[in-house]
Amino acid sequence: MTLWLAIVGIAAVTYALRASFLLLPAQAQLPSPLRRALRYVPPAVLTAIWAPEILLRGGALQLTLGNERLLAGLVAIVAAWRFRLTYLTIAAGMIALHLLAAGDAAAAEAPRKGAAIEGVTEHRLDNGLRVLTIPDPAADTVTVHLTYLVGSRQEGYGERGMAHLLEHMLFKGSRRHPDLKRELAERGARWNATTAYDRTNYYETMPASEAGLEWALAMEADRMVNSRIAEADLDSEMTVVRNEFEMGENDPGAVLFQRTLQLAYSWHNYGHPIIGVRSDIENVPIARLRAFYRSWYRPDNAMLIVAGRFDPARALARVEESFGPIARPAQALPALYTREPVQDGARAVILRRRGEAPIVSALYRVPAGSDPDYPALDVLVNLIGSAPSGRLHRALVQRGLASFTWGTERALHDPGFASFGAGLAKGAAVAPARAALIDTLEGFARRPVRADEVERAKTELLNDFDNAQRNTPSLVQALSEFAAIGDWRLFYLYRDRLRAVGVADVQRVASAYFKPANRVLGEFLPSENPDRALIPPPADLERALAGYRGGKALEEGEAFDPTPANIEKRVIRGTLANGIRVALLPRKTRGRVVVARLRLHWGDEQSLRGRDAACSLAGGMLTRGSRGHSRAELSDAFERLNASVSLDEGGAALTVPGEHLAGALRLVAEAYRQPVFPAAEFEQLKREALTGLEQRIGNPSAIARVQLARRLAPYPKGHPRYTGTTEEEIASLKAATLGDAESCYRDLLGATGADFAAVGDFDPAALQGLLAALFGDWKTPRPFARVPARLFDTAPAQAEFRTPGKANAVLRAGLNIGLRDDDPDYPAMLLANYLLGGSLSARIPHRVREKEGLSYSVYTSFGASAFEPVAGFRVAAIYAPGNRERVTQAIREELARALREGFGAAEVERGARALVEARRLARRNDGMLAYRLADYLDKGRGFDWDARLERRVLALDAQQVSAALRRHLDPTRLSIVTAGDFR
């Protein structure tokens, strides 16, 4: 019945349409019951009725007009052209079509449920779209994350970088969302996109609401098929991407890595850079870009993840509404069949270009990420490359042959790679480091894998999996990466395989793949009998995943609304005997995670004078050995607790499961209060620091940043706030001794008046007692006095610094403003900065990046002290050296326009809402919340300060914002520093 009703309706309406010469574009859809009915209509029948004005894509008929618009169009045509059509014919056809549409809701098929593993549930739409739902009631946000299984691996000849370029183009707008970036900013969304070898990801995170989720799903569905891929947009965005490409060209380490990868993959696309090559970026035709978009951006090549706080049933209904009407294309996805031949001998590359510190590296090809042996490879790479316990660190850094080492692997859809290397000090001999590197990587026959190494590496890697499950954004990203490898369920199967890895497994993969014939280094060694490494093809995932159910789902947290009032209602404040101020916000979190921040205050202007290098080294030594643990033992102890910690002379940041909070804090206290300053570790720390500084020499970004700071804040040399040149910092670091570092620690460090804040799943009373026991009697040796900031009235200047051989140039500009953050004009200046350059849709980024395509990154910033009337307005941009004058002129013109014309009422209203929403979104992050709690302890504030500030921002009008900008910002007083190769 439904079939013939559809045919009658189509025939009748077709007759009318053909008589009126109305041709229907092929991009919109009929109601889903009609689409389903037409799947069973013989193509010959449809062709006879409608050809050539129809397009069948996978058996689904696509039209631009919906039923109501179709009827209105027919009536208008009849009236305008006075065709002698019988209204009976039209009516009969429309009645048939509307009868079908009326049954749409009843006949529509809900997304089919698939695998459900540990809180992650898959559904699939008729058009092939995979949908994962990850409810997190404790979250205050909802994330829509769309993964397309297309990356640089799918690019053809002349298309290098096309996947990444298309990622940029999809933010230029679509049919229903012509100004997408503005719409995202207005909703306070945190959004981005990334391109990799096997996938492209798009995501937006926004405050949890059904309306926000509905908007995000509709937007992603619209740009899946209706993105504006326009030549005018390509012309400007091409130069932005080229600027991003040039930024990578400034880094010798990145270039060396790409050269070794090209030698490892002679045929496969993994040998090509994800960002592309300059010629293809500059010359890609718009037609090829559109064709690439149509080929790969389709529902049966995508996976949608909805995560955070939402109703799963309603969300799935919204997904069906937004994505369900998109038809699966008739054409199959393009087949990829290139496989890299087995490497038949060591390969080498020597990179010669400007730079300061030598680097040696080695790369080996390994199986695909889905291979059963890959978890053993993961363990192997970790036990080789981690610091300080890894083999490379012990063989090169501890022996003084290198300043730092690394080891990493890339789990990919096709056979991937593992990369290792070492950064050397300036002038260091390369040959000994290269020999030690090769001997370590290929010496497992002489020095077999040990059980303790495997256990330590597995603990660290399994902690990474546990942390990903506790953090919803991390879990979303991880599932998308495993989907690109082959299937999202691999995330859990990989974890289970990792748990089963033994010493023999790790030793076997080391022998199979880390051998000379599979190496890319610095030379080629021919051999009559090469020991070749055979790389297996990707595994049979269907067999490996058949019946897989995973383990127990992670414990969920509570729903918590981080408004200033709610935070103040929940926060517990107090002071310990030695003056440590404490702010605790207990709440249930996903995986019972706790985030804590400790801020130390010590010294004064006189006691800190000339001791910057020594005190910095003292802070670096705190985790390099205590009375109870060596550096490696301390690192392993934190890993066993799954504690992520950073610790130096300024304080500590800690993220740890609640059940391990006490143990982690005891280790933090031990590091602070019982350091032993081993001489060997001190020399390693100095070498690492010196190498880092030497790498800044000739770096445009570092030069511009330092020189602008020296110009705007010219404190005398030796003052604690003095900014030295890189050369001065190197000299101070070389002169600093172990005794100087110990003296700084002994004379100055303590916890009197420190600030501690924690957010997460803990017992407040128990935590306060623990803090008192660990830190309550740790006093600062001498009274602390804040070093006040000074407002310098600096004359405007323009300075240029040449950095030969650097493809990317940098601009830094700024001026000082006499204003504190409680000044009546502060909210208006905060909003004015946001409108000028605080988001991608702001005036300066829109002009420089979006309109003229001159920069990948351009922004402004504004900050003010809570203690002294010292504020600053800053501008930053990167660009091709030849575009320096255009970038500078565009920035000056936009500042002048803002002062001359002011801001519009609608612009101010939108910006105020977006700025306040961005602040609210930041409070939803526990790490940021803990930082703000600690900072407010120091400033004597509560979150009522946030509430007052945001009310004042929302109350501002255009006249007030424009007037404040004119009072405080004088572009003629702007100091501008540029650095780059301006030949």
N, C-alpha and C positions, 0 to 999 in steps of 0.2 A: 504494500500500500504506500509506504513512505517513498519507495524508489520511484514509482510511477507518478506520485504527486510531485516529486521533485522535477521529473522530466517534463511533465505538463507545464509546471510553473516556469521553468527555464525556457521552454519552447515559446510560450506566450510572450514573456517579457522580451526574449530575444527578437521575436518578430517585430515587436514595437521598436526596439532599439535599432535594429538594422534598418527599419523603414525611416527612422529619424537620423540616421548616420551618426549615432552616438557611439564612440569607441570607448571602451572601458579600460583604464590602466590596470595593470596586473598586480598591484601591491597590497590591497586590503582584502578583507575576508568576508565571506557569507557566514551566517550563524553556524555553530558547530554541528547541529543535527544534519543540516544540508551538506556540510562538508563530508560528514561521515557517510551519508547516503550516496554521495557522488563517487565514493571510493569503489562502489560496486557497479557503477554505470559503465558499460563498455566504452572505451575511448572513441571508437568509431561513431557511436551514437552522439557523444558530446561534440565531436568534430563536425559532424553533419549539421548539428543544430546551430553551433555558434562559431565555428572556425571562420576567420583566424583571430577573432577578438578575445579569446580566452587563453589563459595560461594555466596548465595543470602542473602543480609542483607536488610530487609525491601523491597524486590522486586527490588533492584538495583544490577546489576552485577558489581563486583569489580575485576579489573585486575591490575597487576603491570605495564604492558607495554602500552604506548600510541600507536596510529596508526603507526607513523613513525618508532618507535622502533620495533613494532611488525613485520612490513614488513621486516626491516633489519634483524631481528632475523630469520625469515623464510628463507630468501635467504641464510643466513650463514649456517643454518642447512642443507638445500638442498645441498649446495656445499660441506659441510664437510662430510655428511653421504651418499651422492649419492643415496638418496632414489628415487625410480621410481614413483615420484608423478607427476601428470600432472600440469604444470604451469597454465593451464587453471582453475583448481580447486582453486588454491591459488589466482589467479588473480580475479576470480569471487567473492570470499569471500571478498578480500580487496576492490574491487570496491564498493561492497555493503556497507561495513563499512565506506569507505570514503565519499560515497554519504550521509550517515547519518551525518558524522562529518561536512560536508560542510554546512549542514542546521542548525548547532548548534547555530550560532549567531541569525539566524532568529527565530528558534523555542524556544530559551531559554526564560524562564519566569523570568521577573524582580521580585525582592522581593515584596511580597504583602504588601501594606500599611495597617496599623492598626490604633490604637488610636493615636491621636495627642492632647497633652495637654500642654498649656502654653510654647510653644517652644520646647517641647520634642515630637519626632515622632517615632512611632514604625513601623518596617517592619518585615516580617517573610519570611524565606526561605522555600523552599519545604521540606528540611530536618528537619524542626522544630526549627531552630535557630532563636531566637528573636534578633532584631537589633534595638537599639535606637540611633538616631542622635540628637546631641545637638550643633548646630552651634553657635559659639561665635566669630564674626568677630573681636572683640577687642583683642582677645587672640593672642599671638605670638607662641603658642604651640598647638599641637594636642595630644590628649590622646586616647589610645586604652585600654579599660577596659573590661576584660572578666570575667564574673561571672559564675561559675559552681555551680549548686544547690546541693552541696554535702559538708558536714562538719562532725564534730564528731557525729552528730545525725545518720549518715548512717553507722557507723562502727559496725562491729560484734564482737563476743567474740574473744579475742586474737588480735584484730585489733585496740586497743585504741591508738590513735595518728597517725593512718595510713593516714588520710586526710592531716594532717599537714606535715607528713614525705613526702608524695607524692608532696606537694607544693614545698618542697626543691628539690626533685629529678627532677622536671620539669625545673630547671635551669641548669641541667647537660648537656643539649643539646638534639637535635633531629636530624632526618635524614638529613635535609638540613641546620641545624644550629648546628654543632657539638661543637662550642665554643661560646655559647650564651652570656655569660656575657661579653666576649671581644667585641662581636658585639654591644651589648648595650652601652658599654663604649665608643666605637669608634664613636657612633652617638650622644654622649653627652646626652643620655637619663636618665631621672629620673625614676626608675623602682622599683617595689617591688611586693610582694604577701602576702596575709594574709588569715588565716583560722579561721573560727568561727564555731558556733554550726550548722548552716544551709547552709553555703556556703563557697566557696573558691574563692578569687579574685586574678586576675593577671592584672597588668597594666604597661604601659610605657608611659611616657610623653616626647615628644621631640620637637625640633623646628618645626614649621608648614611647611610642604612641602609635595607635592604629593608623592615624592619618599619615604620619611620617613614613611608616612602612608601606602603606598603599602607594604613596607618592614615589618612593624609591623603586618599588617593583614596576610600576607603570613606566617610570623613566628608563630603567634598564631594558625593559621590553621594547620601548620605542627606539632606543639607540641600537638595539640588536639588529633592526631592519631598516630604520629610517634616519640614520646618522647623516649629517650634512658633510659629505666629503667633497668640498668645493676647492677649485683651483686657487682662488684668492686666499683661502685659509692655508692651503698647502704652501704657498709662496712665503708666508710669514713664519709658519711653524717649522718649515724646513730649516730656516736659519737658526731657530731656537734649538732644534735637535742637533744641528751641526755645532752649535756652541757647547752643548752638552758633550758631544764627541770630542771637541777640542779640550774640554776640561780633563777628560781621561788621558789625553795625549801629554798632559803636564806631568804625569806620574810615571817615572821609568819602571817601577815595579809592575804596574798594570800593563804597560806596553810589553815588557819582557814576558809576562805571563801569556799574553795573547800570541806572541811570536812562538813560544813553545807549543801552545795549543794548535797553531796552524801546522806545525811539523808533525804533531801527533795524529792529526786528522787531515789526510791528503784529499779525501773525497767527501767525507761526511760533513754536514753543516755545523756540527759542533766545533769545527775548526775556525768558524767565522765569528767575529765579535757580535754580541747581541745588539749592540747599538748600531752596527752596520759599518760600512766603509764610506769615506767621504764622497766618492764619485756617485754611488748609488743614492745617498741621502740628497745630494744636490740635484740629481737629474731624473729621479723617479717620475714617470708620467702619471698624471692624475687617473688616467684610465686603468693603468695597472693596479694602482692603489685601490680603486673602487672594485676591481675584479677580485683582488685579494680579500677585501672585506666581504664580498658576496660569497666567496668560496668557503670561508672559514667561520664567519659570524652567523651562526644558525643554531637552533635549539638542540639538534642532535650532536653538536660538538661542544656543548657547554654544560657546566655544573653550577647550579645556584645554591648558595648556602644562606640560610636565614638563622641568625644567632643572637642571643640576648634575651630581653624580656618581651615576650609576645605570646599570643594564644595560637598554638600550632594549628588547630582546625581552621581558625579564621585566616591565618597566614596562608595555608594551603589553598583556601578558596580564593584569596587574592592572587596567588601565583597563577592559578588556573585562569582567572579573569584576565590577567595581564599577558601571560605567555601562551596560554592555551590556543588562542586564535592564530598564532604564528605557525604557519604550515612547515612541515619537514620538506625541504627541497627535493625535487624529483632526482636531481643529480646526486650520485654518491659522493662522499668525501674523497678528495684526491688521495690516491695511494702513494705512500712513500716506501721506496724499496732499496735505497742506497745503503750498503753496509761497508764499513771500513775494512780493508784487507788487513791481515795479520801483519804487524810490524816485523821487519826482518833485519833489524840491526839498530844499534844506538844512533840517535840523531842529535844534532847540536845546533845551537844558534848563539851568535854573539851580537849583542845590542850595543851600539856605540852612539851615545848622545849625551847632552849636558846633564850633569847631576853631581852629587857629592859623595854618596856612600855606595860602595859596591854591593851587589846582590848575587847570590848563586842559588840556583833552583834546579829541581828535578821533577819530571812529570811522568806518570805511568798510566796507561790505559787499563781499565778494569771493567768487570761485567756491568750490566744494566742494574738499576736500583731494585728491580723486582727479583733479581737472582737470589736463590736461597743462601749463597755465600756472602751476600753483601753485608749483613750484620757483622760477620767476622772481619771483613775489611774495615768497617767502621771502627771496631775495637782496635784493629791494628794501627790505623791512622792516628787514633787518639793516643795510644801508648807511645807512638813515635813523636807526635807533634805537640803534645800539651806541655805547659810549663807550670811548675819547675821540675816535675817528675819525669817528663818525657825523655826519650833517648836522645833526640836531637839537642835539646837544651843541655843535657848533661855532657854530650860529646863536643859541642861547639861553644856554648855560652860559658859554661863553667870552666872550660879550658882556655878561655880568652880568645878563641878563634873568631867569634861573632858576637854581636850585641844582642841579637834576638833571633829566634827561629820560628817557623810555623809549619803546620801540616794540615791539610784539608782534603776532603773528597767531595765529589759531586754525584749524588744519586740521580740518574737520568733515565729517560724512557728507553733509550738505546745504550749500548756500552759506553760508560763515562770515563772519568779520570780521577786520579789522586795526585795532588801537587804538594811539594815540600820545598823549603828554602831557608835561607839565612840572610839577615842583613848585617853587613860588616861595618866597622868603624871607618871613617875617612882615612885612606892611605893604607888600610890593612891588606895583607897579602891574601890573594884569592885562592891560590893553589892549595894551601893547607886546609882551608875551609871546604873547598870542593871535594878534596880527598876524604875528609872526615864525613861529609854529607853522604857521599856514595857508599862509604864503608858502613855507615850506620843503616842506610836503607837496604842494602843488599848483603848484609852480613848476618842474617838470621841463621844461616847454617852453622856458623861459628859461635854465635851468641843466641841460642834459642829463646823463644818467648817464655816468660816466667808466669807462674800462676798469680803472683801478687800484682803484676802489671795488668793482666787481663781483668782481675777483680776491680782494681781501681778504675780502669777505663769503662767497664760495664756500669759501675756505680754512677759515674758522671753522665754517661749516655742515657741510662734509664732515668736519672733525675731530670734530664731534659724532656723526656717523654712525660714524666709525671707533672712537671711544671707546665707543659703545654696543655695538659688536660685540666689543670687548675685555672688556667687563664684562657677565657673564651676566645679573645682575639688571636692568641697564639695557636689555639686548637684549630680555628678556622683556617689560618694560614697553612698550618701543617697538613690538614686534610686536602687543601687545594694542591699542595706540592705533591702529595702522594697520588692524587688523581692524575696529575701530569705524568707521573711515572707509569701509571697503568690503572690504578683503582684506589679510591680513598680508603678502602678497607685495609690496604697494605699498611697503613699507619699502625694498626693494631697487630696485624700479622708480623710486621717487622719487629715490633716491640717484643712479641712472644719469641720470635726467632733469636732476638738479641739476648733474652734471658737464658737461652739454651746454649749460647756460644761457649766453647771450651778452649783450652790451651791448644789442643791439636788442630782445631779449626783455624785458629789465628796463624799458627805456624804453617799450615798448608797453604793458605792464601798468600802469605808472605813469600813462600817459595815459588808459587805459581806465577805471580805477577810482578814482583819487585826484582827484576833481573835486567842485565845490560841490554838485551835485545828489545826490551819493551820500554827503554828509557829515552827521554828527550832531555838533553843537558847542553853541554857546550862543545861537543865534538862528535864526529862520526867515526865508528870503528868497524871496518869491513871484516867479515868472518866467513870462512868456507862452510862452517857448520854452526850456523846461528841457533842459539837456544831460544826458539820463538815461543811467545805466550799466546795460546789459543783462547780467544774470548768467546764464551758461550753466548748463544742468542738469548733474548728475553725469555723468562720462564712462562710456563702454561699457567696463567693466573686463574682460569676457571677451575682447574683441578686443585690448585693450591688453596683457593678460597672457598671451595665447595663445603658447605656446612659450617663455616667458621662463625662463631658467635662472640668471641672476645671474652673479657672478664667483667668484673663488677663495675657498674657506673660510678663516677666520682660523686662525692657528697656535694650537694648544692648549698648555696648560701641563702641569705635572707634578702628580701627586697628592701633597699635603703635609698631614700630620697635625699641627696646631699644638698639640700637648701641650707643657707646660712642658719636659719632658725632651727632646723632639724639637727644640724651639726652641733650647735650650741646646746641643744637639749640633751644630746648624748655624750658630749665630751666631758672628761673628768680631768681637772687640773689640780696640781699640787706642787710643793717645793720640798726637796730633800734637805738634810741637815747642812750640807755644804753649799747650798744655794742652787742646786740643779733644779731647773724648772721642768715640770713634766706635764704633758697633755696626752691623754689616752682616749681613744675612740673605739671601744669594743663593739664588734658586730660580726655576724656569721658571714663567712666568705666562701667562695667556691674552693674546695680543697683545703679549707681551714688555713688559708695563707695569712701571714702577718707581715706588714711593711713597717719598718721602724727607721727613724732618723735621729742621729746624735750630732749636735753642733757644739764645738768647743770654742771658747773665747779666752785668749791668753795674750800676754805681752802688751807693750805700749810703744809709742813712737820712738822713745830712746832705746829700749831694750831690743827692738826689732831692726834697728838701723844697720844696714849692711849685712844682714843675716839671711837674706832670702834664699840663697842657694843651700846654705847649711840646714835651715829649718825644713826646706822642701825635701832634702835628702833624709832628714830625721823622720819625716812622715812616711817616706818610702820604705824605710827600714823596719817600720813597726810590724809588718807581716812577714819579715824575713828571718824570723827566729825569736823564740821566747825561752824562758827558763824551762818550760815544759815541753816545747815542741820545736823542731827544726822548721825551716820554711816549707819543705815538702810535706812534713807531718801536719803542719797547721793547715795547709791547703787541702790535704786529704781529709782532715777532720771536718772542715766545713762541707766538703763534698758528701761525706757520710751523712751529714745532717740535712743535705739538700738545701744548703744555705747559700744564697747569692749575696756576697758582701764586698763592699769597697770601703777602704779605711785609710785615712791619712791624717796629717796633723790638724786638718780643719774639722774632722768629724767622720762619722761612719753612716753608711746606708746599708740596710739589711732587709732581705726578703727571705722568709723561711716558713715552712709549715708550722702551725701553732704548737704541735706536740714537740717540736725541736727548738722552740724559741729560747728556752732557758739555757740549753746547751750552747746554742750559737752566741748568746750574750756573754756567757762565761768565757768563750774563746775570744770574743771582742775585748773583754776586760783584760784577759791575759795578754793580748797583743799590745794593748795600751799601757798596761802597768808593769809588765815584766819583759820588756824587750832586752835582747842581749847584744845587738849590733855586731854580728859576725863580720870580720874584716873581708873575707872572700865575697860575701854577699854585697858588702858595700862597694867593692870594686866592680862587680857585675852591674849594680844599680847605676853607678856613675857612667859605665860604658853605654848602657841602654839610654840614659838621659842625654849623653853627648851625641850619640847617633841620631836621636830624635831631633836635637837642635841642629846638627849638621845638615839633616835633610830639609830643614826650613830655609837654609841659605839658597837663594835663587828662586824660592817659591813665591809667586806673585801675591797669593792670598796672605801669607805670613808677613811679607814685607809691608803690604798696604795696611794691614791691621796694626802692626807695631808702630809704623810711622805716623798714622793718624792719632793713636793714643799718645805718642810722645809730643805731638803738636798741640793737642787739646788739653792735656794734663801734664805740663812740664814741671813735675816735681823734681827737686834736686837729686842728684845721684846719691844713693845710699838711703834715701827716704823709703819707708815701707811701701808707698804707693808709686814709687818710681818705675817706669817702663824702660828697660834696657834694650839695646839692640840685640839681635841674635848673637853677634860676635861678643858683646859684653857678657851675655848670659853664659856663653861657652867658656870664656875666661874665668868667670866666677865659679863655674862648676868645676873646672879643672883645678882651681886653687883650693876648693873646699876639701877638708880632711875628715876622716872618721871622727876625730876628736871634736871638730866643729859641730858635727851633727849630734854627737852625744851631749855636748854642752848645751845646745839649743833645747834638747829634750829635757835635760836635767834642770836647767835654769827657768824654763818657761811653761812647759806643758802641764796641764791639770784640768780638772773638771769643775772648779768653782764657777758658779753662774752659768753652767752649760745648759743647753736646751735638749730635751728628749721628747719625741712624739712617736706614737704607734697607732696603727689602724689595723683591725683584723680580729681574728678569733683568739682571744686570750682572757684570762682572769685578771681584772684590773688590780685587785688587792695583792694577788700573788706577784704580779709584775712590779708593782711599786716596792714591795718588800725585796724582790730580787735586785732591783736597781739600787736600793739603799745599801744592800750587802755588797754589791760589786763596785759601785762608784761613790757611795756616800761619804767615804773618808778620803777620797782622792782630791786633794786640794792643789790649786795653782800656787807655785812657789812665790810669786810676787803679784801684787794687785794688777788686775786687768784694766786698761783704759783704751777705749776705742780710738783708733787713729782717724781723726776727722778728715772728711773730704773738703777740698778747696774749690771754689769757683774761679777759674782762670778766665780773664778777659783777653782772649787770644785774637790776634789780627787774622783776617782771612788770608788764605794762601792756597797755592796750587803747586803740587810737587809731583814729579815724574821719576819713576825708578825703572831702569832697564833690566829685563831678565831674559837674556838671549836664549833662544831655543825653546821657549815656552809658548805653546799654541794658544793658551787662554790668558786673557788679561783680566785684571781686577780693578774695581773702583771702590774706594771707601771715602765717605764724606761725612761731615758733621759740624755741629756748633754747640756751644754750651748755653744753658738757660738757667737763670736764677730762680728756681722754683722747687718747692718740696711737695711730697705726695699728699699733704693735707691742705695745699693751697686751693682756694676756690676755683682756680682755672685748671687744676689738674684733670678733672673728668673731661673737660672740653678738649684739652690737648691730647688726652688719651684717645678720644674719638677722632680728633683731627688726624692723628697719625694713622689710625686704622683706615680712614678714608683715603689717605694719601698712598699708603704702601703696606698696610697691615694684612692684606689678603690678595690673592691673585686677581680678584675683580676690582681692586682698588685702582686709583688713578694712574700712579706711576707704573706698576706692573702691567696694567692694561695697555698703556701707551707703549712702553719699551718692549714688553714681551709679546702681548697678544696682538697689538696692532702692527708694530714695525718688525717684530721677530728678531730683535737684536740681542736678547739675553735669555738664558735658561733660568737664571735666578736673579731677581731684582726685588728689593724690598726696603722698607724704612722701619725704624724702631724708635721708641721714646721711652725713657725711664727716668725716675726721680727718686732721690733718697728719702727715707723716712726720718732721717736725723738732721741733715744739713740742707739748706736750699741750693742743691746742686742737681741739675737735670741735664739731659743730653738728647738731642735729636740726631739720628744717624741714617745714612743711606748706604746701601751696598749693592753691587752689581758685578756680574761676570760677563765677558763678551769677547768677541774676536778682536785682536789688537787694532785691525783696520777700522773698526766701528767706534773707536773711542770718542771721537768728536760728536758723532750722532747720539751716542748714549748720554754723554754729558749734557748736550744741548737739550735733549728730550726731558731729562730730569729737571734742569733749570726752568724750562718752559712750563712744565706741569706745576712746579712750586709757585712760579710767578702767576699762573692762571688761578690757582687756588687763592692766593692773596688778593688778586685783582677782582675776581668774580665771586669768591666765596663758595660755599656749598649750598646745594639745593635742599629744599625741605624734605622731599621724598628720599633723597640720598642720605640725609642725616638720620631720618627715621629708620630706613633699612639698615644702615650701618650700626646704629645704636642697638637694635634688636640682635643683629649678628654678633656684635662684640660681647654683649651680655650673655648670649647663648654660648659663645665660645668659652667664657669664664665658667659658666655652669657646667659645661662639658668637661672642663679641666678638673673640676672638683669631683667628678665621677671616677677619676683615676686615683686609686688608693695611694700610689707613690706620690703623686702631686699633692694629695690631701695631707699626707704625713709631713711633706716638706713645708707646706703652708702652715700647718699647726706649729711646727718648730720655729719657723720664721716669725710667726705672730707672737710666740712666747718672748722672743728677743725684743720685739717692738712693743710689747705690752698691749696687744690687740686681740680681739676675738673676731669671729666671722660676722658679727654685726657691722663691722667695718666694710666687709664685702657688700652686705645688703644696702648700706647707705650709699656706697660708691655706685652700685648698679642702678639704684633709684635715681641718683643724680644724672647718670649717663642717659637713662631713658627719658628724663625730663628736659634734656637739652633741645633747643631749637637751632635752626640753621644760622640765625644771626649771632647767637652766643658762641657757637663753635667757630664761625668765621672770625669773629672779633678776637677771641682768645688766640687764634693762630696768628692774626696780624700783630697782636701785642708781643708775642714771644718768638716768632720765627722771622728772621731777616735773611733771605737767601744771599744777599750781598756779603754776609759775614761767614758764609759757608767755606770751610777748608776742604779741599779735595786732593786726595792722593790716588795716583794711578800707578799700576805696576804691570809690566808685560814686555813683550818683544815688539817694540814699536818701529822697527826698521821698515 
